[in-house]
């Protein structure tokens, strides 16, 4: 039966208090998942209070991975969670930063669109924030738009956003919006007590800005008893059933189920005046069961240079959770700093026990030689190998140097080389601005039948997302072909090489694009699934 959509788009604002990194993204995605499982069309948006126009220019050490959408937007990594949970694509409009808001307002001012008025934070910046929030709702594609406000209540940077929420709630009228506030209940081990005071203060800070939260989600290490819930409800002016516990769990994928148990979705539905519909969350439950009860564990090396901060590889890490579950195993990722793989001996010591080797994306020449050494180890020892973006480029360089005997072959990204087997794309040559100027977003790719990639995708035509400036140099295509490295994926419009394989090797696949951006709980990425399967087979063959 086709469900009738509510006539008015409903808005949920998710704010955070007390501390950062409490998991607003996961709570937003969990609520969205539950509403989606009840037949509502939901999208999630993230508003980031920093001045960068987008996170594309941020160092992964500062902000974790930069996630890329189908339409080529470089966005916050939380959008990755949204897509993985909801299995539906996001776009540029789903991530807005203060930098972009100001840029839009200043551009408008330069065009004279404010007709001589003094341009101010209120109303001009707040109007632009409200426009960006409502934009997702105006297309009538969604019943519910969830907007996550980055940062912590009380920060100077967050103020215009909270003010915009206050104004919007008035504009939208009753039952058309709610505020979910996520805070921390710290545990004092010396006295064995959970403390509610920071939450009370955080809600007060929101109230000072004219916003009363409707639902409180309390992050905690220990279960909250009835007393604590009642106390928080009383002091913070919310219903007792709107105080929700968010206890630490071993996998983020369990959070929606925990929220469901406490009726977070039903409380939201009631407050938004939506109808209660049946829920179907069985596929999600099956997935969580598989994640929690793997049949065995395999170790895969993730070779990269940002290994101290796993958030820098968030989508790759999550793709392995999905692919592990699909194969009934737990993939234990061993982070190997590529700068440490200085020679063959180091490669043996660091990679010798691995069931598979993934060489990660990256920028700049630092760590590149170590990645090339890791590829060589995988190739020579017939260990399953998966190279992503720079990882694929390193595979090409390694093959050129050691099989094609092109001494000093390399990527022009690392400096001049006699054999530029990886080179800057023609259209990139005049580009000087860094922000948003790479080859970004989804491009088509045609696969060769009989290749490992084709076997994984089971389709000749695929589309994958990109984020890079350099490419396989087609000048050397024949050299590679005649020596056993095959380009098995080609962009049909430009002839750019998107995938290389070594057919003789048990599983050696390098991809110029980023498959990790498209892996979701419902659709684990076929290449990750196939790579994990190859790693399991390798492990069993070693015994
Ligand atoms: N630095 C390489 C390029 O720009 C690879 C980028 C990546 O790994 N995302 O082509």
Boltz pocket constraint, residues with backbone or C-beta under 6 A from the ligand:
constraints:
  - pocket:
      binder: B
      contacts: [[A, 360], [A, 361], [A, 362], [A, 363], [A, 364], [A, 388], [A, 389], [A, 390], [A, 391], [A, 413], [A, 467], [A, 468], [A, 469], [A, 470], [A, 471]]
      max_distance: 6.0
